[in-house]
Amino acid sequence: MTKGYLLIKLVPGLESEALAGIRATHGIKEVTLVFGQWDAVALAEAKSLFELAKIIVGEVRGIQGVQDTTTLLEAEL
């Protein structure tokens, strides 16, 4: 299982709608609203890196109100 933590910047005034859309996205396991440089952090899980990329690029980034994302991939040592 591949996990990614998405740092998400939202468009002011569209936060509620964007968060609802992100939470409804297949593969998104958790979404937390935060304060600071980013507006939300989401945990995404998929069977492969390719599937994870499809969730992020093909779905999350297309949600109205999502302005920017950065993805941090889970690593093992």
PDB file of N, CA, C and O in Angstrom:
ATOM      1  N   MET A   1       0.852  -1.174   0.000  1.00  0.00           N
ATOM      2  CA  MET A   1       0.000   0.000   0.000  1.00  0.00           C
ATOM      3  C   MET A   1       0.896   1.234   0.000  1.00  0.00           C
ATOM      4  O   MET A   1       1.845   1.317   0.780  1.00  0.00           O
ATOM      5  N   THR A   2       0.598   2.177  -0.861  1.00  0.00           N
ATOM      6  CA  THR A   2       1.330   3.434  -0.949  1.00  0.00           C
ATOM      7  C   THR A   2       0.512   4.528  -0.283  1.00  0.00           C
ATOM      8  O   THR A   2      -0.680   4.679  -0.551  1.00  0.00           O
ATOM      9  N   LYS A   3       1.168   5.293   0.592  1.00  0.00           N
ATOM     10  CA  LYS A   3       0.481   6.379   1.288  1.00  0.00           C
ATOM     11  C   LYS A   3       1.130   7.712   0.945  1.00  0.00           C
ATOM     12  O   LYS A   3       2.347   7.814   0.787  1.00  0.00           O
ATOM     13  N   GLY A   4       0.285   8.724   0.834  1.00  0.00           N
ATOM     14  CA  GLY A   4       0.771  10.071   0.599  1.00  0.00           C
ATOM     15  C   GLY A   4       0.021  11.048   1.479  1.00  0.00           C
ATOM     16  O   GLY A   4      -1.184  10.914   1.696  1.00  0.00           O
ATOM     17  N   TYR A   5       0.740  12.022   1.979  1.00  0.00           N
ATOM     18  CA  TYR A   5       0.129  13.096   2.761  1.00  0.00           C
ATOM     19  C   TYR A   5       0.051  14.313   1.854  1.00  0.00           C
ATOM     20  O   TYR A   5       1.073  14.800   1.371  1.00  0.00           O
ATOM     21  N   LEU A   6      -1.152  14.801   1.623  1.00  0.00           N
ATOM     22  CA  LEU A   6      -1.359  15.940   0.742  1.00  0.00           C
ATOM     23  C   LEU A   6      -1.474  17.207   1.562  1.00  0.00           C
ATOM     24  O   LEU A   6      -2.318  17.306   2.453  1.00  0.00           O
ATOM     25  N   LEU A   7      -0.632  18.168   1.262  1.00  0.00           N
ATOM     26  CA  LEU A   7      -0.738  19.499   1.836  1.00  0.00           C
ATOM     27  C   LEU A   7      -1.560  20.294   0.828  1.00  0.00           C
ATOM     28  O   LEU A   7      -1.195  20.376  -0.345  1.00  0.00           O
ATOM     29  N   ILE A   8      -2.662  20.875   1.275  1.00  0.00           N
ATOM     30  CA  ILE A   8      -3.632  21.458   0.355  1.00  0.00           C
ATOM     31  C   ILE A   8      -3.881  22.920   0.686  1.00  0.00           C
ATOM     32  O   ILE A   8      -4.141  23.270   1.837  1.00  0.00           O
ATOM     33  N   LYS A   9      -3.799  23.772  -0.332  1.00  0.00           N
ATOM     34  CA  LYS A   9      -4.148  25.179  -0.213  1.00  0.00           C
ATOM     35  C   LYS A   9      -5.515  25.354  -0.870  1.00  0.00           C
ATOM     36  O   LYS A   9      -5.727  24.911  -1.999  1.00  0.00           O
ATOM     37  N   LEU A  10      -6.439  26.001  -0.162  1.00  0.00           N
ATOM     38  CA  LEU A  10      -7.811  26.169  -0.638  1.00  0.00           C
ATOM     39  C   LEU A  10      -8.090  27.614  -1.034  1.00  0.00           C
ATOM     40  O   LEU A  10      -7.448  28.541  -0.541  1.00  0.00           O
ATOM     41  N   VAL A  11      -9.060  27.793  -1.934  1.00  0.00           N
ATOM     42  CA  VAL A  11      -9.486  29.121  -2.354  1.00  0.00           C
ATOM     43  C   VAL A  11     -10.369  29.709  -1.252  1.00  0.00           C
ATOM     44  O   VAL A  11     -11.333  29.069  -0.831  1.00  0.00           O
ATOM     45  N   PRO A  12     -10.056  30.911  -0.782  1.00  0.00           N
ATOM     46  CA  PRO A  12     -10.894  31.529   0.249  1.00  0.00           C
ATOM     47  C   PRO A  12     -12.353  31.619  -0.192  1.00  0.00           C
ATOM     48  O   PRO A  12     -12.652  32.023  -1.316  1.00  0.00           O
ATOM     49  N   GLY A  13     -13.247  31.239   0.706  1.00  0.00           N
ATOM     50  CA  GLY A  13     -14.674  31.250   0.427  1.00  0.00           C
ATOM     51  C   GLY A  13     -15.209  29.935  -0.106  1.00  0.00           C
ATOM     52  O   GLY A  13     -16.420  29.716  -0.112  1.00  0.00           O
ATOM     53  N   LEU A  14     -14.316  29.049  -0.558  1.00  0.00           N
ATOM     54  CA  LEU A  14     -14.740  27.750  -1.094  1.00  0.00           C
ATOM     55  C   LEU A  14     -14.249  26.580  -0.241  1.00  0.00           C
ATOM     56  O   LEU A  14     -14.274  25.429  -0.677  1.00  0.00           O
ATOM     57  N   GLU A  15     -13.806  26.885   0.972  1.00  0.00           N
ATOM     58  CA  GLU A  15     -13.216  25.848   1.823  1.00  0.00           C
ATOM     59  C   GLU A  15     -14.177  24.698   2.107  1.00  0.00           C
ATOM     60  O   GLU A  15     -13.801  23.537   1.945  1.00  0.00           O
ATOM     61  N   SER A  16     -15.391  24.988   2.520  1.00  0.00           N
ATOM     62  CA  SER A  16     -16.342  23.937   2.902  1.00  0.00           C
ATOM     63  C   SER A  16     -16.650  23.008   1.745  1.00  0.00           C
ATOM     64  O   SER A  16     -16.654  21.787   1.907  1.00  0.00           O
ATOM     65  N   GLU A  17     -16.909  23.584   0.572  1.00  0.00           N
ATOM     66  CA  GLU A  17     -17.227  22.773  -0.599  1.00  0.00           C
ATOM     67  C   GLU A  17     -16.026  21.929  -1.025  1.00  0.00           C
ATOM     68  O   GLU A  17     -16.175  20.758  -1.377  1.00  0.00           O
ATOM     69  N   ALA A  18     -14.839  22.529  -0.991  1.00  0.00           N
ATOM     70  CA  ALA A  18     -13.639  21.799  -1.375  1.00  0.00           C
ATOM     71  C   ALA A  18     -13.357  20.654  -0.410  1.00  0.00           C
ATOM     72  O   ALA A  18     -13.042  19.545  -0.842  1.00  0.00           O
ATOM     73  N   LEU A  19     -13.466  20.910   0.889  1.00  0.00           N
ATOM     74  CA  LEU A  19     -13.225  19.857   1.881  1.00  0.00           C
ATOM     75  C   LEU A  19     -14.213  18.713   1.721  1.00  0.00           C
ATOM     76  O   LEU A  19     -13.837  17.548   1.852  1.00  0.00           O
ATOM     77  N   ALA A  20     -15.477  19.031   1.439  1.00  0.00           N
ATOM     78  CA  ALA A  20     -16.481  17.982   1.223  1.00  0.00           C
ATOM     79  C   ALA A  20     -16.109  17.139   0.007  1.00  0.00           C
ATOM     80  O   ALA A  20     -16.235  15.915   0.036  1.00  0.00           O
ATOM     81  N   GLY A  21     -15.653  17.788  -1.053  1.00  0.00           N
ATOM     82  CA  GLY A  21     -15.241  17.060  -2.248  1.00  0.00           C
ATOM     83  C   GLY A  21     -14.029  16.186  -2.015  1.00  0.00           C
ATOM     84  O   GLY A  21     -13.963  15.062  -2.514  1.00  0.00           O
ATOM     85  N   ILE A  22     -13.068  16.694  -1.259  1.00  0.00           N
ATOM     86  CA  ILE A  22     -11.867  15.913  -0.951  1.00  0.00           C
ATOM     87  C   ILE A  22     -12.239  14.702  -0.106  1.00  0.00           C
ATOM     88  O   ILE A  22     -11.770  13.595  -0.371  1.00  0.00           O
ATOM     89  N   ARG A  23     -13.076  14.902   0.906  1.00  0.00           N
ATOM     90  CA  ARG A  23     -13.480  13.799   1.785  1.00  0.00           C
ATOM     91  C   ARG A  23     -14.240  12.715   1.023  1.00  0.00           C
ATOM     92  O   ARG A  23     -14.179  11.542   1.391  1.00  0.00           O
ATOM     93  N   ALA A  24     -14.953  13.097  -0.031  1.00  0.00           N
ATOM     94  CA  ALA A  24     -15.743  12.144  -0.815  1.00  0.00           C
ATOM     95  C   ALA A  24     -14.910  11.409  -1.868  1.00  0.00           C
ATOM     96  O   ALA A  24     -15.420  10.511  -2.538  1.00  0.00           O
ATOM     97  N   THR A  25     -13.656  11.773  -2.017  1.00  0.00           N
ATOM     98  CA  THR A  25     -12.797  11.174  -3.038  1.00  0.00           C
ATOM     99  C   THR A  25     -12.331   9.786  -2.610  1.00  0.00           C
ATOM    100  O   THR A  25     -11.834   9.594  -1.500  1.00  0.00           O
ATOM    101  N   HIS A  26     -12.503   8.819  -3.518  1.00  0.00           N
ATOM    102  CA  HIS A  26     -12.041   7.448  -3.282  1.00  0.00           C
ATOM    103  C   HIS A  26     -10.528   7.460  -3.045  1.00  0.00           C
ATOM    104  O   HIS A  26      -9.785   8.052  -3.827  1.00  0.00           O
ATOM    105  N   GLY A  27     -10.076   6.820  -1.984  1.00  0.00           N
ATOM    106  CA  GLY A  27      -8.656   6.753  -1.662  1.00  0.00           C
ATOM    107  C   GLY A  27      -8.225   7.752  -0.610  1.00  0.00           C
ATOM    108  O   GLY A  27      -7.141   7.620  -0.042  1.00  0.00           O
ATOM    109  N   ILE A  28      -9.055   8.752  -0.336  1.00  0.00           N
ATOM    110  CA  ILE A  28      -8.743   9.713   0.720  1.00  0.00           C
ATOM    111  C   ILE A  28      -9.264   9.131   2.026  1.00  0.00           C
ATOM    112  O   ILE A  28     -10.462   8.887   2.166  1.00  0.00           O
ATOM    113  N   LYS A  29      -8.379   8.913   2.967  1.00  0.00           N
ATOM    114  CA  LYS A  29      -8.739   8.259   4.227  1.00  0.00           C
ATOM    115  C   LYS A  29      -9.035   9.241   5.351  1.00  0.00           C
ATOM    116  O   LYS A  29      -9.800   8.935   6.265  1.00  0.00           O
ATOM    117  N   GLU A  30      -8.423  10.433   5.283  1.00  0.00           N
ATOM    118  CA  GLU A  30      -8.585  11.404   6.362  1.00  0.00           C
ATOM    119  C   GLU A  30      -8.271  12.798   5.826  1.00  0.00           C
ATOM    120  O   GLU A  30      -7.365  12.963   5.010  1.00  0.00           O
ATOM    121  N   VAL A  31      -9.010  13.786   6.281  1.00  0.00           N
ATOM    122  CA  VAL A  31      -8.753  15.181   5.920  1.00  0.00           C
ATOM    123  C   VAL A  31      -8.842  16.013   7.199  1.00  0.00           C
ATOM    124  O   VAL A  31      -9.808  15.899   7.953  1.00  0.00           O
ATOM    125  N   THR A  32      -7.833  16.847   7.438  1.00  0.00           N
ATOM    126  CA  THR A  32      -7.796  17.689   8.618  1.00  0.00           C
ATOM    127  C   THR A  32      -7.566  19.131   8.199  1.00  0.00           C
ATOM    128  O   THR A  32      -6.645  19.420   7.435  1.00  0.00           O
ATOM    129  N   LEU A  33      -8.391  20.029   8.693  1.00  0.00           N
ATOM    130  CA  LEU A  33      -8.227  21.457   8.460  1.00  0.00           C
ATOM    131  C   LEU A  33      -7.124  21.952   9.389  1.00  0.00           C
ATOM    132  O   LEU A  33      -7.123  21.632  10.578  1.00  0.00           O
ATOM    133  N   VAL A  34      -6.186  22.729   8.854  1.00  0.00           N
ATOM    134  CA  VAL A  34      -5.070  23.234   9.651  1.00  0.00           C
ATOM    135  C   VAL A  34      -4.884  24.732   9.395  1.00  0.00           C
ATOM    136  O   VAL A  34      -5.419  25.274   8.429  1.00  0.00           O
ATOM    137  N   PHE A  35      -4.132  25.383  10.254  1.00  0.00           N
ATOM    138  CA  PHE A  35      -3.804  26.790  10.081  1.00  0.00           C
ATOM    139  C   PHE A  35      -2.327  26.899   9.759  1.00  0.00           C
ATOM    140  O   PHE A  35      -1.520  26.108  10.249  1.00  0.00           O
ATOM    141  N   GLY A  36      -1.973  27.864   8.948  1.00  0.00           N
ATOM    142  CA  GLY A  36      -0.580  28.069   8.561  1.00  0.00           C
ATOM    143  C   GLY A  36      -0.481  28.248   7.064  1.00  0.00           C
ATOM    144  O   GLY A  36      -1.414  28.737   6.427  1.00  0.00           O
ATOM    145  N   GLN A  37       0.656  27.852   6.496  1.00  0.00           N
ATOM    146  CA  GLN A  37       0.896  27.995   5.063  1.00  0.00           C
ATOM    147  C   GLN A  37      -0.094  27.165   4.248  1.00  0.00           C
ATOM    148  O   GLN A  37      -0.463  27.559   3.141  1.00  0.00           O
ATOM    149  N   TRP A  38      -0.521  26.039   4.772  1.00  0.00           N
ATOM    150  CA  TRP A  38      -1.486  25.151   4.110  1.00  0.00           C
ATOM    151  C   TRP A  38      -2.801  25.204   4.867  1.00  0.00           C
ATOM    152  O   TRP A  38      -2.831  25.538   6.051  1.00  0.00           O
ATOM    153  N   ASP A  39      -3.890  24.874   4.178  1.00  0.00           N
ATOM    154  CA  ASP A  39      -5.215  24.938   4.786  1.00  0.00           C
ATOM    155  C   ASP A  39      -5.732  23.579   5.246  1.00  0.00           C
ATOM    156  O   ASP A  39      -6.569  23.504   6.146  1.00  0.00           O
ATOM    157  N   ALA A  40      -5.242  22.516   4.639  1.00  0.00           N
ATOM    158  CA  ALA A  40      -5.697  21.173   5.001  1.00  0.00           C
ATOM    159  C   ALA A  40      -4.590  20.168   4.726  1.00  0.00           C
ATOM    160  O   ALA A  40      -3.715  20.389   3.889  1.00  0.00           O
ATOM    161  N   VAL A  41      -4.650  19.060   5.453  1.00  0.00           N
ATOM    162  CA  VAL A  41      -3.755  17.924   5.232  1.00  0.00           C
ATOM    163  C   VAL A  41      -4.641  16.699   5.053  1.00  0.00           C
ATOM    164  O   VAL A  41      -5.548  16.455   5.849  1.00  0.00           O
ATOM    165  N   ALA A  42      -4.369  15.932   4.001  1.00  0.00           N
ATOM    166  CA  ALA A  42      -5.162  14.730   3.737  1.00  0.00           C
ATOM    167  C   ALA A  42      -4.235  13.524   3.632  1.00  0.00           C
ATOM    168  O   ALA A  42      -3.090  13.637   3.193  1.00  0.00           O
ATOM    169  N   LEU A  43      -4.748  12.383   4.038  1.00  0.00           N
ATOM    170  CA  LEU A  43      -4.033  11.119   3.889  1.00  0.00           C
ATOM    171  C   LEU A  43      -4.692  10.354   2.757  1.00  0.00           C
ATOM    172  O   LEU A  43      -5.896  10.101   2.783  1.00  0.00           O
ATOM    173  N   ALA A  44      -3.892   9.987   1.759  1.00  0.00           N
ATOM    174  CA  ALA A  44      -4.396   9.210   0.628  1.00  0.00           C
ATOM    175  C   ALA A  44      -3.677   7.866   0.605  1.00  0.00           C
ATOM    176  O   ALA A  44      -2.484   7.783   0.898  1.00  0.00           O
ATOM    177  N   GLU A  45      -4.415   6.812   0.254  1.00  0.00           N
ATOM    178  CA  GLU A  45      -3.840   5.473   0.145  1.00  0.00           C
ATOM    179  C   GLU A  45      -4.247   4.858  -1.180  1.00  0.00           C
ATOM    180  O   GLU A  45      -5.376   5.022  -1.644  1.00  0.00           O
ATOM    181  N   ALA A  46      -3.294   4.139  -1.785  1.00  0.00           N
ATOM    182  CA  ALA A  46      -3.568   3.446  -3.041  1.00  0.00           C
ATOM    183  C   ALA A  46      -2.667   2.220  -3.128  1.00  0.00           C
ATOM    184  O   ALA A  46      -1.708   2.086  -2.368  1.00  0.00           O
ATOM    185  N   LYS A  47      -2.986   1.328  -4.061  1.00  0.00           N
ATOM    186  CA  LYS A  47      -2.206   0.093  -4.220  1.00  0.00           C
ATOM    187  C   LYS A  47      -0.825   0.350  -4.808  1.00  0.00           C
ATOM    188  O   LYS A  47       0.103  -0.423  -4.569  1.00  0.00           O
ATOM    189  N   SER A  48      -0.679   1.435  -5.581  1.00  0.00           N
ATOM    190  CA  SER A  48       0.594   1.734  -6.232  1.00  0.00           C
ATOM    191  C   SER A  48       0.794   3.240  -6.320  1.00  0.00           C
ATOM    192  O   SER A  48      -0.131   4.018  -6.088  1.00  0.00           O
ATOM    193  N   LEU A  49       2.004   3.633  -6.656  1.00  0.00           N
ATOM    194  CA  LEU A  49       2.298   5.045  -6.852  1.00  0.00           C
ATOM    195  C   LEU A  49       1.484   5.601  -8.023  1.00  0.00           C
ATOM    196  O   LEU A  49       1.021   6.740  -7.976  1.00  0.00           O
ATOM    197  N   PHE A  50       1.312   4.797  -9.069  1.00  0.00           N
ATOM    198  CA  PHE A  50       0.513   5.213 -10.223  1.00  0.00           C
ATOM    199  C   PHE A  50      -0.929   5.495  -9.803  1.00  0.00           C
ATOM    200  O   PHE A  50      -1.500   6.512 -10.195  1.00  0.00           O
ATOM    201  N   GLU A  51      -1.515   4.609  -9.016  1.00  0.00           N
ATOM    202  CA  GLU A  51      -2.892   4.812  -8.548  1.00  0.00           C
ATOM    203  C   GLU A  51      -2.998   6.028  -7.630  1.00  0.00           C
ATOM    204  O   GLU A  51      -3.986   6.761  -7.679  1.00  0.00           O
ATOM    205  N   LEU A  52      -1.995   6.241  -6.803  1.00  0.00           N
ATOM    206  CA  LEU A  52      -1.977   7.412  -5.927  1.00  0.00           C
ATOM    207  C   LEU A  52      -1.926   8.695  -6.756  1.00  0.00           C
ATOM    208  O   LEU A  52      -2.622   9.663  -6.451  1.00  0.00           O
ATOM    209  N   ALA A  53      -1.110   8.699  -7.790  1.00  0.00           N
ATOM    210  CA  ALA A  53      -1.020   9.863  -8.671  1.00  0.00           C
ATOM    211  C   ALA A  53      -2.348  10.143  -9.354  1.00  0.00           C
ATOM    212  O   ALA A  53      -2.724  11.303  -9.524  1.00  0.00           O
ATOM    213  N   LYS A  54      -3.065   9.093  -9.748  1.00  0.00           N
ATOM    214  CA  LYS A  54      -4.379   9.271 -10.370  1.00  0.00           C
ATOM    215  C   LYS A  54      -5.356   9.928  -9.403  1.00  0.00           C
ATOM    216  O   LYS A  54      -6.147  10.778  -9.811  1.00  0.00           O
ATOM    217  N   ILE A  55      -5.313   9.550  -8.138  1.00  0.00           N
ATOM    218  CA  ILE A  55      -6.191  10.149  -7.131  1.00  0.00           C
ATOM    219  C   ILE A  55      -5.868  11.633  -6.972  1.00  0.00           C
ATOM    220  O   ILE A  55      -6.766  12.475  -6.957  1.00  0.00           O
ATOM    221  N   ILE A  56      -4.591  11.940  -6.856  1.00  0.00           N
ATOM    222  CA  ILE A  56      -4.181  13.321  -6.584  1.00  0.00           C
ATOM    223  C   ILE A  56      -4.372  14.208  -7.807  1.00  0.00           C
ATOM    224  O   ILE A  56      -5.035  15.243  -7.730  1.00  0.00           O
ATOM    225  N   VAL A  57      -3.796  13.809  -8.929  1.00  0.00           N
ATOM    226  CA  VAL A  57      -3.839  14.649 -10.130  1.00  0.00           C
ATOM    227  C   VAL A  57      -5.203  14.582 -10.805  1.00  0.00           C
ATOM    228  O   VAL A  57      -5.740  15.604 -11.233  1.00  0.00           O
ATOM    229  N   GLY A  58      -5.755  13.395 -10.896  1.00  0.00           N
ATOM    230  CA  GLY A  58      -7.002  13.228 -11.632  1.00  0.00           C
ATOM    231  C   GLY A  58      -8.252  13.611 -10.869  1.00  0.00           C
ATOM    232  O   GLY A  58      -9.283  13.903 -11.474  1.00  0.00           O
ATOM    233  N   GLU A  59      -8.173  13.614  -9.551  1.00  0.00           N
ATOM    234  CA  GLU A  59      -9.377  13.898  -8.771  1.00  0.00           C
ATOM    235  C   GLU A  59      -9.215  15.098  -7.839  1.00  0.00           C
ATOM    236  O   GLU A  59      -9.908  16.102  -8.008  1.00  0.00           O
ATOM    237  N   VAL A  60      -8.323  15.014  -6.869  1.00  0.00           N
ATOM    238  CA  VAL A  60      -8.227  16.060  -5.845  1.00  0.00           C
ATOM    239  C   VAL A  60      -7.917  17.421  -6.471  1.00  0.00           C
ATOM    240  O   VAL A  60      -8.560  18.413  -6.128  1.00  0.00           O
ATOM    241  N   ARG A  61      -6.957  17.482  -7.368  1.00  0.00           N
ATOM    242  CA  ARG A  61      -6.583  18.769  -7.962  1.00  0.00           C
ATOM    243  C   ARG A  61      -7.690  19.346  -8.848  1.00  0.00           C
ATOM    244  O   ARG A  61      -7.676  20.538  -9.154  1.00  0.00           O
ATOM    245  N   GLY A  62      -8.636  18.523  -9.257  1.00  0.00           N
ATOM    246  CA  GLY A  62      -9.738  18.995 -10.085  1.00  0.00           C
ATOM    247  C   GLY A  62     -10.940  19.488  -9.300  1.00  0.00           C
ATOM    248  O   GLY A  62     -11.904  19.972  -9.892  1.00  0.00           O
ATOM    249  N   ILE A  63     -10.903  19.375  -7.992  1.00  0.00           N
ATOM    250  CA  ILE A  63     -12.018  19.812  -7.150  1.00  0.00           C
ATOM    251  C   ILE A  63     -12.034  21.333  -7.076  1.00  0.00           C
ATOM    252  O   ILE A  63     -11.015  21.968  -6.805  1.00  0.00           O
ATOM    253  N   GLN A  64     -13.213  21.904  -7.323  1.00  0.00           N
ATOM    254  CA  GLN A  64     -13.342  23.351  -7.245  1.00  0.00           C
ATOM    255  C   GLN A  64     -13.021  23.818  -5.836  1.00  0.00           C
ATOM    256  O   GLN A  64     -13.562  23.298  -4.860  1.00  0.00           O
ATOM    257  N   GLY A  65     -12.143  24.795  -5.737  1.00  0.00           N
ATOM    258  CA  GLY A  65     -11.726  25.301  -4.437  1.00  0.00           C
ATOM    259  C   GLY A  65     -10.349  24.825  -4.019  1.00  0.00           C
ATOM    260  O   GLY A  65      -9.775  25.360  -3.070  1.00  0.00           O
ATOM    261  N   VAL A  66      -9.801  23.820  -4.712  1.00  0.00           N
ATOM    262  CA  VAL A  66      -8.433  23.377  -4.440  1.00  0.00           C
ATOM    263  C   VAL A  66      -7.508  24.226  -5.296  1.00  0.00           C
ATOM    264  O   VAL A  66      -7.560  24.175  -6.525  1.00  0.00           O
ATOM    265  N   GLN A  67      -6.662  25.007  -4.636  1.00  0.00           N
ATOM    266  CA  GLN A  67      -5.785  25.936  -5.335  1.00  0.00           C
ATOM    267  C   GLN A  67      -4.419  25.334  -5.622  1.00  0.00           C
ATOM    268  O   GLN A  67      -3.854  25.567  -6.691  1.00  0.00           O
ATOM    269  N   ASP A  68      -3.878  24.560  -4.679  1.00  0.00           N
ATOM    270  CA  ASP A  68      -2.522  24.031  -4.820  1.00  0.00           C
ATOM    271  C   ASP A  68      -2.373  22.816  -3.915  1.00  0.00           C
ATOM    272  O   ASP A  68      -3.037  22.715  -2.884  1.00  0.00           O
ATOM    273  N   THR A  69      -1.495  21.892  -4.306  1.00  0.00           N
ATOM    274  CA  THR A  69      -1.196  20.738  -3.457  1.00  0.00           C
ATOM    275  C   THR A  69       0.289  20.431  -3.519  1.00  0.00           C
ATOM    276  O   THR A  69       0.967  20.717  -4.506  1.00  0.00           O
ATOM    277  N   THR A  70       0.768  19.845  -2.446  1.00  0.00           N
ATOM    278  CA  THR A  70       2.100  19.238  -2.388  1.00  0.00           C
ATOM    279  C   THR A  70       1.919  17.884  -1.738  1.00  0.00           C
ATOM    280  O   THR A  70       1.212  17.763  -0.737  1.00  0.00           O
ATOM    281  N   THR A  71       2.550  16.864  -2.296  1.00  0.00           N
ATOM    282  CA  THR A  71       2.392  15.512  -1.774  1.00  0.00           C
ATOM    283  C   THR A  71       3.685  15.033  -1.145  1.00  0.00           C
ATOM    284  O   THR A  71       4.758  15.141  -1.738  1.00  0.00           O
ATOM    285  N   LEU A  72       3.569  14.501   0.064  1.00  0.00           N
ATOM    286  CA  LEU A  72       4.685  13.895   0.768  1.00  0.00           C
ATOM    287  C   LEU A  72       4.428  12.400   0.799  1.00  0.00           C
ATOM    288  O   LEU A  72       3.437  11.955   1.378  1.00  0.00           O
ATOM    289  N   LEU A  73       5.316  11.610   0.176  1.00  0.00           N
ATOM    290  CA  LEU A  73       5.145  10.165   0.152  1.00  0.00           C
ATOM    291  C   LEU A  73       5.702   9.539   1.415  1.00  0.00           C
ATOM    292  O   LEU A  73       6.765   9.924   1.902  1.00  0.00           O
ATOM    293  N   GLU A  74       4.963   8.562   1.941  1.00  0.00           N
ATOM    294  CA  GLU A  74       5.421   7.844   3.126  1.00  0.00           C
ATOM    295  C   GLU A  74       6.674   7.051   2.782  1.00  0.00           C
ATOM    296  O   GLU A  74       6.755   6.455   1.708  1.00  0.00           O
ATOM    297  N   ALA A  75       7.648   7.040   3.681  1.00  0.00           N
ATOM    298  CA  ALA A  75       8.905   6.339   3.459  1.00  0.00           C
ATOM    299  C   ALA A  75       9.166   5.367   4.597  1.00  0.00           C
ATOM    300  O   ALA A  75       8.654   5.526   5.705  1.00  0.00           O
ATOM    301  N   GLU A  76       9.958   4.377   4.305  1.00  0.00           N
ATOM    302  CA  GLU A  76      10.377   3.404   5.327  1.00  0.00           C
ATOM    303  C   GLU A  76      11.887   3.376   5.376  1.00  0.00           C
ATOM    304  O   GLU A  76      12.554   3.478   4.347  1.00  0.00           O
ATOM    305  N   LEU A  77      12.424   3.238   6.578  1.00  0.00           N
ATOM    306  CA  LEU A  77      13.885   3.113   6.757  1.00  0.00           C
ATOM    307  C   LEU A  77      14.232   1.742   7.229  1.00  0.00           C
ATOM    308  O   LEU A  77      15.408   1.441   7.438  1.00  0.00           O
TER     309      LEU A  77
END
